[in-house]
Amino acid sequence: MQAVIHRVHDANQEWVTEEARIGAEAIKYFSSLFSMEEAPANSEVLGVIPKLLSEDDNEQLQNIPSFEEVRQVVFAMDGDSAAGPNGFTSKFFTSSWDIIGRDVYRAVQSFFCGEELPRRVTATSIVLLAKVARPKCFFEFRPISLCNFVNKIFSKILAARLAPILPKIISANQSGFVWGRLISDNYLLAQELISNMVSKVRGGNVALKLDMMKAYDRVVWPFLINVLRAFGFGKQRIDMVWRLISNVWFSVVDNGALFGFFKSARGLRQGDLLSPALFIIGVEVLSRSLNSLPYFRGFQGFFVPRGCPLVTHLGYADDVLVFSSATVRSLKLVKWVLTTYEAVSGQRINAGKSCFLVHLKVCLSTKMAIQRLTGFMYKPFPIKYLGFPLYCGHRKKEYFGGLCQAVLLRIQSWQNRVLSQGGKIVLLKHVLSSMPIHLLMVASLPKAIFLELEGMFANFLWGASEGGSKYHWIRWQDLCAKFCRAVHPNLVFDGKGSEVWRRMVKVRNIAERHIGWIVRSGSSNFWFDNWFGSGGLSDRLDSVSDHKIVDFVQHATWDVQSIAQWVLSEIVAEIVRVDPPAGQLPDLMIWRPEHSGYFKIKSAFNLVRHQSSSSLLFKRIWHRGVPLRISFFLLRLLRDRLSLDCTLWKLGIHGPSRCVCCSSPEVETAEHVFAAGDMAQQVWHCFGDTVRVAWTGLAFRVCIAAWWQGKRGNKFLEFIHHVTPLLICWHIWKVRNGMKYDGKKIEGVQLCHGVVVDLLELFRVQFPECRVSSLSWVEFYLEVSNWNAARSYMLVKWVRPSHGGLKLNTDGCSKGNSGESGGGGVLREASGRLVLAFSCNFGIASSMQAEAWALLFGVRLCLQQGFDSFDVELDSLANQVADILANEGCRHDREEIYLAASALPQIARGAFHLDRLGVASLRRLR
């Protein structure tokens, strides 16, 4: 068992097996780890830390939180996280908040007012997580702190308030635990730099990968307090941090028992919510010291292309990668910075695990010189950085073999479990397919890796043994056709530049068309940015220049003469319809496929991938009311991929064939088993006669289609007609297997009963609000037939504008949401006379976007025509004319302006005349 420590090495490298002695060794090791070794050396290295916090920042950090803020913090905590020594989790606090809420708030107030924390609050249990497969000593365990929940509340409040400040004080080189920065950013930049390692620079390029020894556990508190003070944190805030970290009492959990109760003298608790922020603040001393290296005489940096900023290092918490040239002076300066940081912070660099990286062509003498200067060992590429393979040169399949191995290990962990096909599909979609996601975000995998993963997925789905894989009844490519008919969009395409850049350029050509701009000050590019909705002007012109939008604005109006010198008159007319820039704020970039305008990976992936449309058959089979195991069975049945005798013959497996479901011997085919056989006839007769669905002499596919197309009076019957034929086929298959392989004798009545039981169960799950009293098929169907879904109707008609003015009705629609979209609108007088109408196409957009753009287009059109006072009504029940025009806009790619009723499309013209006559129409609400 991994959760039990059976034996461990003591300080003399001798095995300890008794539980009491193991606990004593744990206390000895961790009490020593959290003890101060020596007073940190005074150093001027803190001079690199500038004072960045303002009085307003400190006031926001130090204010006593409100009762509501404390309540939100408590309810936001994970109720399933492990409890501290007192055993209380957030579930106790949230369920008892009405009783203890005020007491908790008073405790928070006392803490913010300077009250010391008692031991019962700061007491912490240490649980041990193995860092290696077979740990032998306590050094190979990671100590995770389980804090009491009240302590977590204090830490969470301080961490939440500190989070908005971190981007302001933490260097861009650090990406860990800072809002807006991702672990993928570091890897992408590191891979870009490593790809240039072969470039010539004096001394050659070298990267140092640092391994910090017990980084969190060695943080010296006075050093951390001095860093906070240097950044400008207020005394009250620093005092709160000091009281949280300096009065911690530990007990070690060993094999379920608590050992010891000792006080720490250094270190940050891994598991405390404030620790990550405090740690990266301390590491900022190292980060800013490394960034100051280019100002030292003789330092030569790592090669970067001309015009790019020099990168000295990348950091993610305690994972640091330093970039430099291999000159003696440069490496000595780097070593001096590292040694100084060790002396002042208490950190120790593990020279045995740290390494340096150089290009393969670097000679042995240079490698030996670097090793003497740094004390680190040379490691060839690839290496693991932040969990990703970091390599130099061409990508190879073996660089990413760890991903395939991880997937294989996960599959092997399920080997002894009995999983249905539906269960395997769930694991494939939500576990196995998600394992490569983080790697795919930052790296372009070789096609061979995708093929190997697909092979593993297919073997897992269809079953595999040590002797080999089982027969795959349906190709993996066919199973995944809905999601991606072409190759994976993450594959690299030929082109110049680095690997990352080639991927970005490929995606850019697709994504750029869906980026829009909200014009405010006119700072976006006039020619290349999509600022007026129909794409960049550069796509429509042979030659362009480099201007901002504001360059073509004079006195808050468009400079038409200047624009006309560059573009055709038709384009000028489009431009002047857009309001000219106004205000001082920079133009705002928006992602058009999302309602919010914010970029999301999901919508971008939907644009990149090649998605086939779902067929009616697909939607019927993969219905949320049908269990996955039945859906997968129906897929195999309808594609003739079941292991029936006739199918096995096609595969070259010959043998005698006899249908076990019939009294007289017949060859076992799909049509016979599921439609023409004695058992099938009896079942279809039992259910089909009740609902008056023809079945006699029909193929099983026709029987299923007849059920789906049968007459339904309400949504309940529709569900029954949908599910029943699927259940009939499923139970016929189960009975056939039971009789053929287990020797069971099952009558048709039992089969029908099984179908009814499953149908009732699925019905109750689909409609939990409905109560079914009948247990037989006939009674159940008749009972449900008498149910009527409630429907509401109302009479609606166009409401004339008030005070005899004008009224603009607009509407938008999208075929697919997001899909091809259009907008329409009509401006009318109080008498109903048409003033103008329009229909237009908006390209790919959502329904909400189409609604907004139709309104904007209609208002602008009215203003251009000189109408500046009118009522506006959109997407109302009595909006038939605008709705018809919006659908008309979806069907063509041009704008249509109608100035007379006779010019309207025929259907819109009819609806317009009914509105003018005041005729009401009947509209269904639900």
Secondary structure, DSSP 8 states (H G I E B T S, - for coil): -TT----EE-TTS-EE-SHHHHHHHHHHHHHHHTS--S-----GGGGG------HHHHHHHHS---HHHHHHHHHHS-TTS---TT---HHHHHHTHHHHHHHHHHHHHHHHTT----HHHHEEEEEEEESSSS--SGGGEEEEEEE-HHHHHHHHHHHHHHTTTHHHHS-TTB-TT-TT--HHHHHHHHHHHHHTTTS--TT-EEEEEEEBTTTGGG--HHHHHHHHHHHT--HHHHHHHHHHHSS-EEEEEETTEEEEEEE-SS---TT-TTHHHHHHHHHHHHHHHHHTGGGSTT-------TTS----EEEETTEEEEEEE--HHHHHHHHHHHHHHHHHH---B-TTT-EEE--TTS-HHHHHHHHHHH--EE--S-EEETTEEE-SSS--GGGGHHHHHHHHHHHHHTTTS---HHHHHHHIIIIITTTTHHHHHH----HHHHHHHHHHHHHHHH-EETTEE---SS-HHHHTTTT-SSS-TTS--S-SS-HHHHHHHHHHHHHGGGEEEE-SSS-SBTTTS--SSS--GGGT-S-----BGGGGEETTEE-HHHHHTTS-HHHHHHHHTS----SSS--EEEETTSTT----HHHHHHHHS------HHHHHHS-TTS-HHHHHHHHHHHTT-S--HHHHHHTT-------TTSSS-----HHIIIIISHHHHHHHHHHHHHHT---TT--HHHHHHHHHHS--SSHHHHHHHHHHHHHHHHHHHHHHHHHHHS-----HHHHHHHHHHHHHHHHHHH-TT------SHHHHHHHHHT------EEEE-----GGG-EEEEEEEEEETTTEEEEEEEEEEETT--EEEEEEEEEEEE-HHHHHHHHHHHHHHHHHHTT----EEEES-TT-HHHHHHHHHHHH-SS-EEE-SGGGS-HHHHHHHHHHHHT--EEEE--
